[in-house]
């Protein structure tokens, strides 16, 4: 095999190189590996090492898919005769496998736990194909491949990767063990209750696919995210400027600077920014309704973000990309868990409040519901737009930090 020195099969994500190569037909998926290096030379060496083993990687994937297809046929047999026929085929293949490995005499052993990994392979093949054993590294990849939604597949993949750090096979997981795993997951993996809930849905669906008792994953209480993750401080003006300057640097992603500018001047979340629309003729930005908001938002565009909005309409990024890029950036600058992307929303509101913008106008700008005051007192139509515009123009990140502002 001729090894390459270019960037073929390589791409960068959050500053680190990853390997990706399309799997052979009929699959339309890619095989991806995080190379965990920022050096192109190191990435090229790791890529070449993967390519040397490529045929073996594909063979392992094919074998995993084949055993899962055989398992599905066996478990869905329409009558006892068909099931017996398939069981004989599986038994024969397991015996052939053991014979090739020189472990034929061990295939009926009762001392399974003391066998080596290689000696267990024929036995595990038989047990997996007949539904007695569900080794997660074998059963997970074929199942994930059939999930059409990319975001759902990514959520499930992360959850299962974490599950496999603790369990090798589905049969090891009891209702009690599932409860213990779900209880510690938010704190252990530093994720939200909602994220663990998505993982739980994936576990349930995988167990259904395996014809296993999925009730082991039901009727559990997932605790709330630890309090430390809920503390969201505001960004000081100097910190906002530092984030933008760092994002614009040669080692960063310039698009991230635009996302930060938009967030800081609109209070929009990552998901809203990923889907926003800009109408230059009206100088307004549209954001889809998000959680805790009463409706879609359409607010005046601050002059400081007009160029960013024009750039974003042609070069927008997905929510996950924004989130990962920003997390990498803020960590590289030494900011902890208390300051997150959502903090721009709190910062935006704080700016408006420090400028004595009335509660109803703040609510109109950020999408909150206010029961005590109506927007009507500030006019309607163009009059309200002009009033909102005046409020937006009060946002100024070139000023000093909070302890010296508005004094």
N, C-alpha and C positions, 0 to 999 in steps of 0.2 A: 504494500500500500504506500502510495506517495504522500508523505506528510506535508502539510501546508503551513505557510508562515503568514497568511493573510487573516482576514476576520471571518472566513466562511464558517458557518454553523455557530457563530458567536454573536451575542448582542448584550448590551449593557442595560442593567436595571438597578436604579438607585446607586449608581456608581460602581457596581460590581458586575463582573462578566458572568454570563450564563451560556451554556451550550444548548442548542436546540436543532434537532434534525427530524424531518418528517419520517414517520414510520412507513414501512412498505405497504402497498395496496393490499387489501381494499381499505385499510385504515386511512382516515384523513387527519389523524392526530399527529402531534409532535412529541418526541421524547425530549424532556427538558431536565437539565441538571444545573443546580447553582454551583458555580466554580469557586465562589467565595474568595475572589481576588480582584484587585483593581488594576493589576499589572497585565498588559496585553501579552507579554512574553510568557508569563506564568499561565495565563488562560489558554494560550496556544499549546503549551505542553500538556495541560490537562485535557484539552480537546483531542489532541493526537492520541493520548492514552485511551480515551473513550472509544475513538475510532478503531484502535487496534482490537478492542473487545466487542465491536459493534455486532458482529455475527452472533456472538454468544448472548448478547443482550436481547437481540431479536428472537433467538431460539428460546430463551427463558420466557419471554412474553408470549410466544406462540404456544409453548407448553402450558402456561398458566391458563390461556384462553381455551385450549383444547380440553384440559381437565374440567374446566367450568362448564363447557358445552356438554361434555359427557355426563357430568353431575346433573345438569338440568334435564337431560334426556332420561336418566335413571329415575330421578325423583318425580318426573312427570309421566312415567310409564302408564299406559292406559289400562294395562291388565297385568296380573302376576306373571304370566308367561313372558311378556316383553321385559319385565323387570328382571326375571331370572336370566334371560338371555343376555341382557346388558351386564348383569353382575358377573356372568361367566367371562365376558369380554374384558371387563375391568380386572378380574382376577388373573386372567392370562397375561394381560399387559403388565401387571404388577410383578408377576413371576418372571417374565422376560426381562424386565428392568433389573430385578434382583440377580438374575443369572448373569447379565452383562457386568454387573458390579462385583460378582463373586460373593454375593451375600444370600444366595438362594436358601441356604440351610437356616437362615435367621428369620425368614418371612413369617413363620408361624410361632416365633418366640413369645414367651410370656414375660420376658425380662426386657420389655421395651425401653424402660427408663435408662438402662445402662448401655444402650446402643449408641454408636456415634451418629452424627448428623447424616453421613452418607448411608449408613446402614438403615436408617429410618426412612429414607426417601421412598423405596417401593411400598412400605407399609402406609406411609402418609399419603401416597398417591391413591392407594386403594380406599383408605378411609375418607379422603377428600372427595373422590369421585362418587362414592356411595352416600355422601352426606353425613358421615359419622364425625368428620373433622372439618373445620373451616379455618385453616391458617390464614390470618389476615393479610400477610404479604402476597398470598396467592389469590385470594378471592376479591380483594379490594380493587386492583387495577382494572380487571375486565368490567366490574360494576361501574366504576367511575367513568369509564370510556363511553358508556351508553347514556350518560346524563347530558341532555342537549344544552342546557343553560350554563354558560361559561362561569358566571358568578356563583351559581349554586354549586357547581362542580368544584370550584376553588374553595368555597366554605367547607364542603364535605371533606375535601382532600386534607385541609389543615386539621380538621377535627379528628380524622382517622389517623393521620400521622402522629398526633399527640396520643391517641388511644393506643397505638401500637408501641409506644414507649413503655407501656405498662402491661400489655397483654399480647400474647403471640397468636392466640386462636379465640374464636367467638365462644367456644365451649367453656373457656375459663371464666367468662363473665356471668356472674349471678346477679339477681336483683339487688342484693346488698352491696356487691362490688360496684355495680353501676351507680348506685346512690352515692357511694363514697367518692367515686371519680367525679361525678357532676358537682358534688358539694365543694370540692377543693379547686375545681378547674378555673373559676374566675380569678381567684387570688394567685394560683400557681402559674397560670399562663398570662396573667395581667390583661384579661379581656372582660368584656361586659357580659352581663346576664343574657342579653339578647344574642350575643355571639355563641355562647354555650348552648342556648336554645336551638340555634341553627345546627350545631354539631349533633345535638340530641335527635333532631329530625333526620339527619343523615344516618345515624346509628339505627334508628327504627326502620328506615327504608332499606338499609343493607340487610338487616335481619329478615325482613320480609322477602327480599331477593334470595336469601339463603334458605328460606323455608324454616327459619328458626323462630323460637318463641320470642317475639319482639316486646312482650309485656315486661321483660327485664329492664327495658328503658323507659317504662311508663310510670306515672304516679310518683315522680320525684320532685323535690323542691330544689331549684337552683338559686343560690343566694345572690343578693345584689352585688354589684361591683364594689370592691373595697373602697372605703371613703376616700382614700388617697387619690384614687383615679377620678373622683368627682370634683375635686378642688380645681377650679379653673381661674387662674389669676388673669388680670388684664395685662396687655403688652404695653410697656412704656413706649413713648414715641421714639426714643433713641434705639430701643430694641427692634421696633418695626423697621426703622431705617437700616439697622444692621442686618436683619434678615433679608431685606430686599437687596442690599449691596452684596451680601454673600451669595444669594441666589443668582445674581448677575455675573458673578466671577467666572473665570475660565473653567474651573473644576466643577461648576454647578450646572443647573438646568435653567436657562433664561426664562422659560415659560413659567417656572415656579414663581419668579418675581412678579409676573403679571397676575397670577392667581392670588398671591398675598395682597397686592395692591387692591384688587377687586374686593377681597374679603374685608380688608381694613376700612374700606370706604362704603361698604354696603351691609356689613354684618351677615353676609351669606355663608351658609355651610358648604362643605366640600361638594356634597351631592347637588346642591342648587347651582353652584358655580359650574359644575360639569355640564349642566343642562340649560344654563341661562341663555337668553336671547337679547341682543342689543339692537335698538332701533335708532340709528344715527339721525334720521330726519326729525325725530321727536326728542332725541337726547334722553331716552329712558331705557332702563334695563328691566327685563322680565325674569322672574325666578319662580319655579314651580313650588306649590305648597309643600312644606316639610312638616315634620312632627311638631306639635304644639302651635302650629300656625293655622289661622282660620281660613286662609284662601291664598291663591297665587299672589305674588307681589309684583307690582310694577312701580318702580321708583325712579326719580331723576338721576342721571349719571353725573357724578362728581367730575369736574374738569380734569382732575388729576388722573383719572382712570380711562379717559376716552381712548388714548392710544392703546392701553392694555386691553380694552374691550374689543377694539378693532382687530388686534392681534389674536385674541382668544377665539373670535368667531371663525378664524381660519386654522387655528392650531389648538383647539380645545383638547383637554385630557380627561380621562375617566376618573371617577371618584377615587378608586383604589390607587391610581397613579399619583393623584394629588396627595393623598394621605401618606403614601409611602415616601414620596419625595420630600414632603414637609417634615415628617418624622426624622428622616435621615439628616436633613439640614439642621433642625433645631438641636438634635443630639450632638452634632458635630460642633455646635457653638456653645455647648454646655448647659442648655436649658433642660430642666427636669420635667416630671410628669404633671406638675401643676399648670404648666403653660402648654396649651395644645392649639390646634387650628381653630377649634371652637372658641378659644379665648378672643379671637378677633371680633366675634359677635358681641361679647361682653365689653370689649374695648370700644367698639362702635357706639354701643348704648351709653357707655360712660361718657364719651365725648359729647353726645347730645345732651345728657343730663347736666354735665358741667357747664354747658352753654345755655342752661335753663330752657331747653326745648320742652314744651308741654307734653305730658304723658300721652295724650291722644295722638300727637304727631309722631312720637317715638314708636308707638304701637303701629301706626300706619306704615312706618318705614321698615319695621322688623317683622311685621305680620302677627303681632300679639293682639289679643282681644281685650278691650277695655270696657268695663261695665258702667263706670261712673261718668264718663265724658263721651260725647259723640263727636265725630269728625265734622259734623254740620256747622259748628260754631266757627270753623276755619274756612268756610266756603265749600263750594263744590266745583267739579270740573276743572277748568284752567286756573281758577283762583286757588283751589287746593293744591294743584301741581306747583304753582308758583310759591306757595307757602312751604311745601315740602322741599322745594329747590333751595329756598333760603336756609332751611335747617341743614340740609346736606352740605351746603357750602361752608358751614361752620367747622366741619371736620378739617383739621390741619395737623399733619404729623411732622411738620417742620418746626413746631414749637418745642419748648423745653418739656421735660418730663412732668408727671402729674404733680409732684410736690412743689413745682414752681409755676404751674399753669394757673391761669385765671386769677392771679393775685395782683 
